[in-house]
Amino acid sequence: MMSRKQEVALATGLGLLLAFMLHGPLLSSLGEALPGEAASDVFRAHWTAWLMAEELPTWPFSTGRVGFPGGSSLLPFPAVSLLVWTPVTWLFGADTSLSLLVLAYTVAA
């Protein structure tokens, strides 16, 4: 019988293996490609990850880059994930961090 720690380690290892198998093409072009199709919301996700990294620590988010000249208040989606992931975006940029976030979602699933 496996202990709780062994079960968690096994599940995490299998999640990593699955994530690497599913997202191999994405990982081979890390930082050069975005995950998803052009017709999906990948560009919104990329822009939102970039914006959160640029705007923190101010809250709520607002920008003059949308709705010129008055700007716009924004609610990023998924707010909690991107908020937690902002340090990764600071370190690696939005291109790479969004790909790594997709990988993390797969492992956690």
C-alpha positions in Angstrom: 0.0 0.0 0.0 1.3 3.4 -0.9 1.5 6.3 1.5 -0.1 9.7 0.8 3.2 11.2 -0.2 4.0 8.4 -2.6 0.5 8.8 -4.2 1.0 12.5 -4.6 4.5 12.0 -6.1 3.2 9.3 -8.5 0.3 11.5 -9.6 2.6 14.5 -10.1 5.1 12.4 -12.0 2.3 11.0 -14.3 0.9 14.5 -14.7 4.3 15.8 -15.8 4.8 12.8 -18.2 1.4 13.5 -19.7 2.0 17.2 -20.0 5.3 16.7 -21.7 3.8 14.2 -24.2 0.8 16.4 -25.0 2.7 19.7 -25.2 6.0 18.5 -26.7 5.6 20.7 -29.8 4.8 23.7 -27.6 7.8 23.0 -25.4 10.1 22.6 -28.4 9.2 26.2 -29.5 9.1 27.7 -26.0 9.0 31.5 -26.2 8.6 31.4 -30.0 5.0 30.2 -30.3 1.8 30.6 -28.3 -0.4 27.7 -27.3 -3.7 27.4 -29.2 -5.2 28.3 -32.5 -5.3 31.8 -34.0 -9.1 31.8 -33.8 -9.0 31.0 -30.1 -8.5 33.5 -27.3 -4.8 32.9 -27.1 -4.0 36.5 -28.0 -6.3 37.8 -25.3 -4.6 35.5 -22.8 -1.1 36.6 -24.0 -2.0 40.3 -23.7 -3.6 39.8 -20.3 -0.6 38.0 -18.9 1.6 40.9 -20.2 -0.7 43.6 -18.9 -0.8 42.0 -15.4 2.9 41.9 -15.2 3.2 45.5 -16.4 0.4 46.9 -14.1 1.2 45.1 -10.8 1.1 46.2 -8.0 -1.7 48.6 -8.9 -5.2 47.3 -8.6 -7.8 47.5 -10.1 -6.2 47.3 -13.5 -6.8 50.0 -16.0 -5.1 51.0 -19.2 -5.1 53.7 -21.8 -4.2 51.1 -24.4 -7.8 50.1 -24.8 -10.7 52.5 -25.4 -8.6 55.5 -26.3 -8.6 58.3 -25.2 -10.4 57.6 -21.9 -8.9 54.1 -21.3 -10.7 51.2 -19.7 -11.0 49.3 -16.5 -10.1 45.7 -16.9 -10.9 42.4 -15.2 -8.3 39.9 -16.3 -9.4 36.4 -16.8 -8.3 34.0 -15.3 -7.4 36.6 -12.7 -6.2 34.4 -9.9 -4.0 32.2 -12.1 -2.4 35.1 -13.9 -1.9 37.0 -10.6 -0.1 34.0 -9.1 1.8 33.5 -12.4 3.0 37.1 -12.7 6.5 36.5 -11.3 7.0 33.9 -14.0 6.0 36.5 -16.6 8.4 39.0 -15.1 11.2 36.5 -15.4 10.5 35.0 -18.8 8.1 37.3 -20.6 4.5 36.7 -21.6 5.3 34.4 -24.5 7.1 31.8 -22.4 5.1 32.2 -19.2 1.8 31.5 -21.0 3.2 28.3 -22.5 4.4 27.3 -19.0 1.0 28.1 -17.5 -0.7 25.7 -20.0 1.8 23.1 -19.0 1.1 23.7 -15.3 -2.6 23.4 -15.9 -2.1 20.0 -17.5 0.1 18.7 -14.7 -2.4 19.9 -12.1 -5.4 18.4 -13.9 
